[in-house]
Structure formats: C-alpha cells, structure tokens
Amino acid sequence: MLSPVFLAHGSPFTIFEQSEFTAFLNRFGKSVRPKAIVIFSAHFENPITTIAATDDIHEMEYDYYGFPPEYYQVQYPVRGSAIVASIVEARLRKHNIPVQRKYRGLDHGVFPIMRHAYPEADIPIVPVSVNAFLPARQQIAIGEALQGLEKDGILVIGSGFLTHNFNEFDRNIDAPPRAWAAEFTAWITEKVLARDIEALSNYETLAPHAKKAVPRAEHFVPLLIALGSGTPGHEARVLYDEPIKYGSMSNLSYQF
C-alpha cells in the first residue's frame, strides 16, 4: 500500500547504522514501491510551503556538525521529479495554500532513511518544506490538499520525531524513559489510531507534557501533514515501535 506515512528519521548516525530501526526501513522499502516520493522533512523549513523541484540528481545538504569526515562524503544520487512537483503545487494552490518553488538539496531528514529504504536510489524524491509556526489544524490541511496521491503511485512521507527536546536528551542510549515522554507518545498514538483530528489539532493544550515533548514543532508537524494526507476511512496503524531511547527519543512511525 502507498498510504502516507510518518517516519522517524533518526540522527545522522542512522546513515551507517545497522539496527532494528534500519532493518525496518529496509523491509519497508521492499514492500512499498512508489513511482515517486513527496517528503516533508523537519530539516527543510520555510514560512511558505516550498517545493524543491528538479529533474536532476539532488544535491546533498549536510546539515549537521561535529561528525567524522565520512558523514560529509556520503552520497544518495537520487533524482527529483518536476512533474510530481507540479502536481503537488497545483493541489496546494487549489486549496489556497501559499506555495513556491525554490531548490534545496536532500537533508538529514531525508537521505539517511532513504538510503536504507531505497538503497538503489531509483525512486524520484520531491522534498517539501514545513513551517513550525502554523497552527496544527493548518498543518493537517496541507496534508489534506494532497489526499489521493497514492492513486497516482506517489508516496507522501512526513519525516521527523514525536518528541524532540535536546534539553531532555540523555547520552546513554539505554537511559530509563522519561515518564513525560512515555505519556506523550502514548497519547499521540491513541489519537492517531483513532484519527481524532480534533484532538490532534489541539495537541498543544490537550496532550500531556506537550510543551516538554515539542518545545518547537518542526519535528512534530510532519506527522500532522502525513496524517492529513491519508484517505479518510483508511485505518491508521503503527508501522514501527520500540522502547524509548536516550531517555526521551522515540522512533515511532505510522501509516495512514
């Protein structure tokens, strides 16, 4: 099925990692084979929804610091698709969502997970920006404008994290989960599986510990966009789950 998905994107370490999470990504890529991918990355931000349109091989954006040299040499030579970019732009404009085209390469919300899911780099990718400051309901509306793209063989991916608070990050991967992180992710999962758009539109006030789990929303809004792009009536499900790591980080991923 090409139903939209929200994927945790891991850290830059995911690039060379061999783990349960990367094994999941590999299985996902083998089972889901779209004609093209539209991906909303937490690391591509712009006040106006921006489509990185190209037919060429994408440039690389090494948007991280302090890693060994090989992390700045990795390549993922996948092409874009101007045709798919035009489809996305037309749908957004039809729903009166401000949109522009401005090229930007693949960031670490994209190429680390795509290298594991689609190592042959044979599926065109169209990156689209997020705006962390739009209300949650408007984030969902961006996704709703793209409903039905799977009928054209296009997979919509939101790439981010449910929780993203570096002040609560423990360097020990096996640190006990913070209670607030467990409670927040459980609440989100409950509402996602119920497709409770009203509750998720108001997660900032309704979800337990929302301000601690999502101090800035850039990593969370790809979830809302992917959720909105799912066809109404389709069953939402958990794609991947594992115990919370580093005290507060979750690789929870969903399909809509």
N, C-alpha and C positions, 0 to 999 in steps of 0.2 A: 504493500500500500504506500501511496505517496502522500498520505496525510501529513500536514505540517507537524514539525517537531521543535521542541526546545531542547538544546543540548548544552550541558555544562562544557566549557571549553578548556578547563584545566589551566595550569600555569605553563609558562614556556618549557618547563621540564617535560611536559607532555610530548614535545617534539620527538624525543629519543626514548621515551618511556616504553616499557613493556609491562603492562599491569592488567588487572581485571578490567579497568576502565578502557584502556586502549584495545583490549580484546573485544569488548562490547562494540566499540566503534568499528572494528574490522568486521564483526558479524553484521552490524547494521548496514554497512556499505555493500556487503554481499547480498543482502536481502532486499535492499531498496535501491533501485537503479533508475533514477530520473533522467530525463533528457537534458535538464538544466537545473541549477540550484540558485535560489534567491536567498541570501543570508543577511540577517540583521545582526551586526556584531556590536557588542558593548564597547569595543575599542574604536569604533567609527562614529564619532559624534558630530552633529551639526544642528543648528537651530531649525533649518529647513531640511525636510527629508531629502536626502541626496543619493542619487544613483550613480555608481561608478561604472559607466558604460564604456565598453571597449570590445572589439573582436580579437584583440591581440593577446599575447600571453601576459598575464598580470605581473606587475612589479611586486616586490616584497617590501613590507613595512615592518622593520624590526623594532617594534615599539615596546622595548623592554631594556633594562640596563643592568650591568654588572654580571652578565653571564659569560661563560667561556667562549672563545673565538668561534667555535663551530656553530654556535647558535646564531651567528650573524652571517653564516655562509650557506645555511640550508636553503634549498630552492623547492618550490612547488609550481612547476611550469604548466599551469592550467590556463586555458583561455577564458575570456569573458564572452558575452553574447549581447550585441547591440539590439538584436531583435527582441530578446527577453526583456532587456532594459526598457525598450519602448512599450512592451505590454504592461510592465509594472507602472511606468509613468502614466500611461493612458488610464489605467484603472484608478490610480490615486487622484488624477485630475478630475475624473468623472465623479468622484466622491468629495470634491472640493478640498482636497488635502494639498497644501502647498508643496511643490516638489521641484527639484532642479537636477541637472546633470553636472557632475564635477568629478573628475577622475581621482581615485585614490587606490593604492595597491592593497594587497591582502595583509591584514594584521594578525596578531596572535590570538584573536578571537575566531580566526578562520583557518589559517593553514596548518596549525598543529593537529586539529581534529580531522581536517580533510585528508591529511597525509595518511592517517590511519584508516579512515573510512574508504577513501578512494585513492589508493597509493599510485595508481596509474595516471592520475591527473587527467582523466579523459572525459569529465563531465563539466561543461562550462559553468562558471560561477559569476553571479552578479551581486556584488556587495551593495548593501543599502544602509544608510546611517540611522542612528537613533538620536532622540532628543530626550535627555534625562528629566527635563523640566516640564514636559507636557503632563497634564493630569492623566491618571491611569485610564479613565474611560476613553480619552483621545488616543492613547496607545493602542487600546483594543480596536478602536475604529480604523486605525491604519491597517491592522491585520484584516479587519472585515472587508476592506476595499479589495483585498486580494483573494477572497474566498473563491474556491473553484479552480485555482491554478493547477491543482493536481490533475484535472481533466485534460490539461494540455501537456502533461508529463513534467510539470515544474514542481519541484520540492521547495517549500518555504521552511527555512531554519531560523530560529532565534538562538543566538549564541551568547551565553552569559553565565550567571550564577544566581541561585536563590538567595544566598547570603554573601555579602562581600564587605567585610569590615576588618581592615588590616589592624586596627587597634585591638581587636579581639583575636587576632591570629596567633596561634601557638606554634613555634617552630618544630615541636615534637609532633610527628605525623600521627602518633597513637595517643595523643593527649585526650583525656576524657571529654566527651561532647559537652559543650555549654548547654545548660538547661534551656536558655532562651532560644538557642539555635534549633534545638530539637522541637521545641514547641512551635516556633515559627514555621519550620518546614512541614511539620505535621498539619498545621492549619492550612497552609497553601495547598498541600496535596489533597486534603479533603475537599477544598473548594474547587480545585482544578478538576478532579474526578467527577464532581457534581456539576461541572460547568456553571458554577454560580457566578455569573458575570457581575451581578450587583455587588456581591461581597468583595470580589477581586478588584472591582472599580474603586472600592473604599478600603483597600487593604491597609492603607496608612493609618487609619483610625480603628479598624476592626481586628486586624491580625495582631496576635500577641507579640510584643517586643519588636514591632515593625521598624521603629527608628534605629534600634541597635542592629537589626539584621540588614537593613537597607538604609544606611546613612546618606547615601547618594544613589540614585536609582538607575544609573546607566547599565548595570549588570542585571537588573531585575526586569526592565521594560521589554527586553527581547522575549521573555516569557509571555507577557501580555499581548504582544504583537502576534506571536505564533499561535496563541490561544484564539485570538480574534480571527485569524485566517483559516481556522478549521471549519469544516462544513457543519452547520447546525444539525444536531441529531446524531452525528458521529460520536462514538464512545471515546472519551478521553482515557488514556491509560499511562501508567508508569512504564517507561522504556528501560530505565536503569536506576538502580538504587544500591547504595552501600552505606555502611556506617559513616557518620560524620568524621572527618579527619581534621587534623590541626586544630582541634577544639571547636571549630565553627564552620568549616567549609564542607559543602555538600555537592556531590556530582549528580544529584537527582536530575533526571531527564524525562521528558514526557512526549507523548504523541497525541495529536488532536484530530 
